[in-house]
Amino acid sequence: MKKINLHNIKTSGHKTPEKYFESFDDRLFSKLRDGNELDTIKSAGFKVPNDYFETVNDKILSKLENKNEAKVIPLFSLKKVAYVSAIAASLVLMFNVVFNTPEKVTYESLEIASIENYLVEEDFTSYEFASLLTEDELNSEVFTNTDISEESLEDYLLDNANIEDLLIE
């Protein structure tokens, strides 16, 4: 096979008659003016098959539908995400249980206000309190020997007493 240097080709291989493009307009307009030469042409030379325009859409769509779609492989599948999240949750739970042990709650570490709030909200009766105490603790000497300062008594009465109950008629 010979190597052809395409960059050295001087002609395209097609020839037109001399002064074809200079006289083309004149020839075209003369034929359009006469009109009788166009009447002699019986067909354009091109023929469309029967029902071509009615069936062309169906043919095109059927060729488009026959293409096989490529299989899409997702980067993050639901199964992988579920495994990873389960492992992460179990690790977090393990570290919280093993390394985050709370302090032991003792009676001294509780605040008195939180104990009082618990007792007020639970609506304990005096009989229920009495059932929690022993007979020695209920002895009247325990209550009479306690010293209550005037300031704490005054604070208690101001906070808990009703003015109507304190007024003497």
TIPA-653926 format. One record per residue (C-alpha): residue number from 1; x, y, z. Coordinates in steps of 0.25 Angstrom, whole numbers, plus 5000, padded with zeros to 4 digits. Example, Ala and Ser with C-alpha at 12.3 -4.5 7.8 and 13.67 -1.06 7.14 Angstrom:
(1; (5049; 4982; 5031));
(2; (5055; 4996; 5029));
END
This chain:
(1; (5000; 5000; 5000));
(2; (5005; 5013; 4996));
(3; (5007; 5025; 5006));
(4; (4999; 5037; 5001));
(5; (5004; 5050; 5006));
(6; (4990; 5057; 5008));
(7; (4996; 5070; 5010));
(8; (5002; 5071; 4996));
(9; (4989; 5068; 4989));
(10; (4986; 5081; 4980));
(11; (4972; 5077; 4974));
(12; (4960; 5071; 4981));
(13; (4956; 5062; 4969));
(14; (4943; 5069; 4966));
(15; (4942; 5078; 4954));
(16; (4931; 5088; 4950));
(17; (4929; 5094; 4936));
(18; (4936; 5108; 4934));
(19; (4929; 5120; 4938));
(20; (4918; 5111; 4944));
(21; (4916; 5119; 4957));
(22; (4916; 5133; 4949));
(23; (4905; 5128; 4940));
(24; (4897; 5120; 4950));
(25; (4888; 5132; 4955));
(26; (4884; 5135; 4941));
(27; (4880; 5121; 4937));
(28; (4872; 5119; 4950));
(29; (4864; 5132; 4948));
(30; (4861; 5129; 4933));
(31; (4856; 5115; 4937));
(32; (4847; 5121; 4948));
(33; (4842; 5132; 4938));
(34; (4838; 5122; 4927));
(35; (4832; 5112; 4937));
(36; (4829; 5102; 4926));
(37; (4842; 5095; 4928));
(38; (4838; 5092; 4942));
(39; (4824; 5086; 4937));
(40; (4831; 5076; 4929));
(41; (4837; 5069; 4942));
(42; (4827; 5059; 4946));
(43; (4834; 5054; 4959));
(44; (4845; 5059; 4968));
(45; (4852; 5046; 4967));
(46; (4850; 5043; 4982));
(47; (4839; 5033; 4987));
(48; (4835; 5032; 5001));
(49; (4830; 5018; 5005));
(50; (4815; 5016; 5009));
(51; (4812; 5019; 5023));
(52; (4826; 5024; 5026));
(53; (4822; 5036; 5035));
(54; (4812; 5028; 5043));
(55; (4822; 5017; 5046));
(56; (4835; 5024; 5048));
(57; (4833; 5028; 5062));
(58; (4830; 5014; 5066));
(59; (4842; 5008; 5059));
(60; (4851; 5019; 5066));
(61; (4845; 5016; 5080));
(62; (4847; 5001; 5078));
(63; (4861; 5003; 5075));
(64; (4864; 5012; 5087));
(65; (4857; 5002; 5096));
(66; (4865; 4990; 5092));
(67; (4878; 4996; 5097));
(68; (4883; 4989; 5110));
(69; (4884; 4997; 5122));
(70; (4897; 4997; 5129));
(71; (4897; 4991; 5143));
(72; (4899; 5001; 5153));
(73; (4907; 4997; 5166));
(74; (4905; 5007; 5177));
(75; (4917; 5011; 5185));
(76; (4910; 5011; 5198));
(77; (4900; 4999; 5199));
(78; (4890; 4998; 5210));
(79; (4895; 4985; 5215));
(80; (4909; 4991; 5217));
(81; (4904; 5004; 5224));
(82; (4896; 4995; 5233));
(83; (4908; 4986; 5237));
(84; (4917; 4998; 5239));
(85; (4906; 5006; 5248));
(86; (4903; 4993; 5256));
(87; (4918; 4991; 5259));
(88; (4920; 5006; 5263));
(89; (4907; 5006; 5272));
(90; (4913; 4993; 5279));
(91; (4926; 5000; 5281));
(92; (4920; 5012; 5287));
(93; (4911; 5004; 5296));
(94; (4923; 4995; 5301));
(95; (4931; 5008; 5304));
(96; (4920; 5014; 5312));
(97; (4917; 5002; 5320));
(98; (4932; 4998; 5323));
(99; (4938; 5012; 5324));
(100; (4927; 5021; 5329));
(101; (4923; 5014; 5342));
(102; (4915; 5024; 5351));
(103; (4919; 5028; 5365));
(104; (4912; 5020; 5376));
(105; (4900; 5028; 5382));
(106; (4901; 5029; 5397));
(107; (4892; 5036; 5406));
(108; (4903; 5047; 5409));
(109; (4904; 5050; 5394));
(110; (4889; 5053; 5393));
(111; (4884; 5067; 5395));
(112; (4874; 5070; 5405));
(113; (4866; 5078; 5396));
(114; (4865; 5067; 5386));
(115; (4860; 5057; 5397));
(116; (4850; 5067; 5402));
(117; (4845; 5069; 5387));
(118; (4843; 5054; 5386));
(119; (4836; 5052; 5398));
(120; (4826; 5064; 5395));
(121; (4823; 5059; 5381));
(122; (4821; 5045; 5386));
(123; (4810; 5049; 5395));
(124; (4814; 5040; 5407));
(125; (4805; 5040; 5419));
(126; (4809; 5041; 5433));
(127; (4806; 5027; 5435));
(128; (4815; 5023; 5424));
(129; (4826; 5031; 5430));
(130; (4823; 5024; 5444));
(131; (4824; 5010; 5438));
(132; (4838; 5013; 5433));
(133; (4843; 5017; 5447));
(134; (4846; 5008; 5459));
(135; (4840; 5009; 5473));
(136; (4852; 5016; 5478));
(137; (4853; 5026; 5468));
(138; (4838; 5030; 5471));
(139; (4841; 5032; 5485));
(140; (4836; 5046; 5490));
(141; (4850; 5049; 5496));
(142; (4856; 5050; 5482));
(143; (4847; 5061; 5478));
(144; (4847; 5068; 5491));
(145; (4863; 5068; 5492));
(146; (4865; 5074; 5478));
(147; (4869; 5089; 5478));
(148; (4862; 5098; 5468));
(149; (4868; 5111; 5466));
(150; (4858; 5123; 5466));
(151; (4863; 5127; 5452));
(152; (4861; 5113; 5446));
(153; (4847; 5113; 5452));
(154; (4844; 5127; 5447));
(155; (4848; 5123; 5433));
(156; (4840; 5111; 5434));
(157; (4827; 5119; 5438));
(158; (4829; 5129; 5427));
(159; (4831; 5119; 5416));
(160; (4820; 5109; 5420));
(161; (4810; 5116; 5429));
(162; (4798; 5123; 5424));
(163; (4795; 5137; 5430));
(164; (4781; 5133; 5432));
(165; (4785; 5122; 5441));
(166; (4794; 5131; 5449));
(167; (4784; 5142; 5452));
(168; (4777; 5140; 5465));
(169; (4762; 5145; 5465));
END
